[in-house]
Amino acid sequence: MIAHLDLDAFFAAVELHRNPGLRGKPVVVGGNPDGRGVVATASYEARRYGIRSAMSSAEARRRCPSVIFVRPDHRTYREWSARMWALVREMAPVVEQVGIDEGYLVLPDGDPHEQAELIQLAVRERMRLSCSLGVATCKVVAKVASDARKPGGITVVPPGGEAAFLARLPVRTLPGVGPKAEVRLVAAGVATIGALAELDDARLTELLPGRVGVELRLRAQGVDPRPVSGEPAEAISISNEETFDVDVRDRDELHGHLRRMSEGLAASLDRRGMSARTVTTKVRYPDFSIATRSHSLGVGIDDAAAIGDLACSLLDRALRQRPGPVRLVGVGVSGLDRHRQLALPMEDELPP
């Protein structure tokens, strides 16, 4: 059997351990509510006010004026996450971590509920963290089941009961059904996962054309052949971005932000022993429109200065095409390769 383990309000839980005085209070880990910050995680006390991840921090404060904001400390969260997953790997034969706070695991032999309880107990006693687990024969059902009894619950879907478990749930609950697909499906009367599972080929092609529709219908039927893989997924890109509290017009200031981000990307490449052949700069304007500019090199680079030079040149190109202030800049690298190159881009390789 497969389990999906999801840490409950992970960032907030770590902050409560660091500051026990926050316990029992509505807490949001996120950005500045006086600017353009967003909610990363909300404690369950804050969620009672309808505060959710990705909501603006300003809206969170409107919903709960007494909410306490804590700035994220991602380095600490990564450290806690690494210790937690090391613990889980001691107890499960195969573990596939898919995020800092969630992953799939193959349960040891024995009663599935008891094995899930043992893992949950170990996480609670040794890490002082709460987690929820969904147990099923396949990934998609386990993922949905882990949300059924949060926080701190365990839901086991017996073999043969996958489709019935999913059938009555809203179609948006099915992983892979995004907001646009939900609107299209619900407007066509397909409001539940069970209704999606029963679509015939013609109707499915009309509503969800292509391969994605076929895969989603299979998952709605509780069919998901993907194995739990103990091998870490290979990164295909790495990026950093920053949203400003106040729109920034000064080009030198924007260059400074990009160069600082480039240093972080270079450090990440170095840890992975990788280089990158493509650099991309992202710009978001005050009207929320986005522009991206990319440049690819013949050889990979892992040097902060070289990445920064390219990122700044790409920003300049975007601003020549549309001058004015911006609310966000970001830089990313892709075309990753484990064969690191010592060569740096020549002056004439920089984008015009």
N, C-alpha and C positions, 0 to 999 in steps of 0.2 A: 504493500500500500504506500501511497505517496502522501506526504503532508506539506501544506503550505504554512509557514510560520511567519507571523506578522507581529512585530513589536508594537505595543500599544502606545501611541502618542510619544514616540521615542525621544525626540529632542526635548520635549517638555519633561519627560520622566528623568532624563539626565540632569536637567536644571534643578529639579526638585531635590535630587540627591546632593547637588552642590550647594543648594540653599534651602534647607528644610523649612525655613520660615514661609516659603511659598505654598506649602502643602494646604490643600483645601481651598485655595484661592484660584480665581480665573487667571490663567497665565497664557500668554501668547509668545512664542518664539518667532521673531520676525523683525521686519524693518521699522523704520521710524514712522509713527502714525501722523506726524506733522508734515511728512514729506510724501514720498511715493512708495513707501515700504509695503510689503505683502506679508501675509501670515505663512510661515513655514510649517508650524505645528501649533495646535491649541490643546491645552489640557482639557480633560473631560468636564471640568467645572466651567471652562470657557465655552465648550461646545453646547452646553445647555442654553446658551444665548444665541445659538445658530451660527457661531463663529466656526469657519472651516478653513482648511489649507487653501492657499492661492487667493483668498479674499484680501482686499486691500486692508492695511492696518488701520486706516482712517475709518473704514466701515466697521471693523471689529470694535473700535473704541466707541463708535456711535451705538452699537448694539449693547455694549457693556461698558459704561463710563469708568467702572472701577477695575477694568482689566489691567493686569500688570504685563508690561512688555519687557522682554529679555532679548538682547541681541544674540544672534546665533554664534556658536563657537564650534565650527565644523571640525577643527582638529580634535577637540575633545570627543565629539560624537563619533568620529572615525576610530578613535582609540577604544571607546566603549564597544563599538560594533565589532571590532576585530577580536576583542576578548570574548564577546558573546558567541560569535560564530566559531571560534576555536573550541569553546565548550560544546556547542552542538555537534561539531565534528567528532568529538570524543564519544558521542552517544549514537550517532547514525552512520551507517556504512557509506552512504553517498549524500553529499550536500551540495546544492547549487545555489549560491548566493546571487540574487538578482538585484539587490539594492542594499543600501546601508542598513535597512531595517526589515528586509523581507527576503525569503528564499524558500526553495523546495528541498525536501529531503526524503530519502527512502527510509521508511521506518524499519527498525530491527524486527526479526521474527517474533511472533506473539500476538496478543490481543492488541489491535490498533489503538483503541482508546487508552489502554493502560500504557502503551509505549509513548503516546502523545502526552499523557499526564506526567510521566517520568521526566520527559524533556522540559515540559512547562515548569515542573517543580524545581528542576535544576537551575533553570534560568531565573526563577524567582528567588531561590535561596542563595545562589552563588553570585548572581549579578544584581539582585534586587530590582529586577525589571519584570513587567507584566507582558505576556505575549498571548496571542490567540492563534489557534491552529485549526485548519480544515484538513480532513483526511478523506481520501477518495482513491479511486483506481487510476485517475488521470489528473494532470496539472490543472486544467481549466476548472474542473469541479472542486478540486482542493482549494484553489484560489478563491472562488466564490464562497465556499463553505467557511473559510477563515474569517469572513466578514459577518457571518450569521449571528455570532454571539459575542461581539466585542463589547467591552474589553475583558480579557482573561478567560475566554470561553474555548471550548473544544467541540467541534461538530464533525461527526463521522457519517459519511454517506456510504452505505453498504454497497457492495458490488451488485449491479443490476438495478440500483435505484437512482442512477445518475440523472437520467432524463426527467424522472418524476420530481427529483429535488429541484431541478432548474426550472421546470415548466411554468410555475406560477409567478416567478420573479420578473420584475420589470426588465424589458429588453436591454435597457442601458446597463444593467448589472453585469451583462456578459462581457468579459474582457475582449476588446477589439471593436466594440460598438461605441463609436464616438458621438459627440453631440449632433453632428450633421446627419449621421446615419440614423440616430434615434428619432430626429424630427421626421425624416422621410418614412421610417418604418411605422411610427405611431400614427402619422397622417394617413397611412394606408391600412390602418386597423391592426397592425402587428405590434401590440403593446407589451407582450410577454415573450419570454424566451421560448416557451412552448409553441407559441404561434409562429415564431421564426423557424423552429425545428420542423414544422409541418408544411412550410412553403413548398410548392411544386417548382420544378425547374424553370418554367416560363415566368412565374411570378418572382422567383428569386433573382433571375437575370434582369428583370425590369427594375427591381428595387435596389439590388446590390450586385451590379454587373461584375463579371470577371472572377478571378480566382478567390478573391477575398470573400465574396458571398458564399461560395461553396464551403470554404473553411469555417466561416461563422455558422453556417447551418449545421455542419458536423459537430462543432463545439456545443451548439444549442441542444443537440441530441445526446450530449455527454460523451462524445467521441473525440479523443485528443491523443494521438500516438506519440507525442513528443516525450522523449525520455528525460529523466533527471540526470544532468551531466555534472560530474565532479570537476570538469575542466573549466577554468575561468574563461569567460567570453573575451575574445580579442577586441580591444578598442579599435574603432574605425575612425574616430576623431576625438579631439580634446578641445575644449573651449572655455573661455572666461568672458563674462560681460558685467557691466555695472550700470545701474539706473541712477541718475542724478536726482537729488532733491530739488535742484533748480536747473533749468536748461542751461547748457554750457555752449558758449559761442567761441571762446578763445581757443585757437588751434593748438597753441603750445601746451595748454592745459590738457586738451584731449590727447595729444601725443604722449604726455606724461602718463596718463591713465593706460594707454595702450602698451607703453613700454613696461610698466609695472606688471600688467597682465601677461606680457610676453615672458617676463622672468618666471612667473609661475608655470607657464606652459613648458618652458625649457626645463625647469626642475622636474616636472611630471614626465617629460620625455626621457630625461636622464635616469629617473627611477625605473622606467620601463626598459631602458636600454634600446630606445627607438629613435628614429629620425622622422621628419615629415617633409613631404615634397610640395604641399599646398598650404598657403596661408590665406585666411579669409577674414576680412574686417566687416563688422556689422554695425549699422547706424540706424537708430530709431529717431524719428523727428517728432516735434511736439504734437502733430496730428496723428501720431501712432503709425504712420507709414514707415516701412522698413526698406533699407537699401543694403545690399551685400556686394562686396567686390572681392574677387579671388585672384590669386596668381600662383601658377605652378612652376616649379623649377625642375631642371634635369636631374639634380641630385638632392638627396634629403639633407636637411639641416636640423640641428638641435641646439643652436646657439641663441641665447636671449637677444643679443644685439641684432643678429640677422633677422630673427622673427619680428622684432620691433621695427626695424627699418622697413620691412615689407608692409607690416600692418599700418604704419604711419603713411607710407606712400599710397596705399589703397584708400585710407581715409581721405587724403588730399584729393584723390581722384573723385571720390564720391561727393566731396564738398564743392569741387569745381562744377560738378553737374547740378548740384542743388546746394547753394550756400545757405548759411543760417545756423541758428542754434540747434542742438540735439539734446534729447533726453536720455539716450543710452548709447554706449559704444561697447563693442565686444570684439574679441579676436579669437580665432580658432585655427587649429592645424589638422590636416588630414593627409591621406596618402601615406599612412604610417608604415614604416619598414623597420624590421629588427636589425638590418645591416646598417649600422650607423656610418655616416660619412663625415670626414673631416673637412671637406671642401665647403667654403662659404660662397654665397652668391657674389658674382662680380658686379661692379658698379652698373654695367650695362644690362644686367639681368633684372634690375629693379623696375617695377612697372612705371610707365610714364604718368 
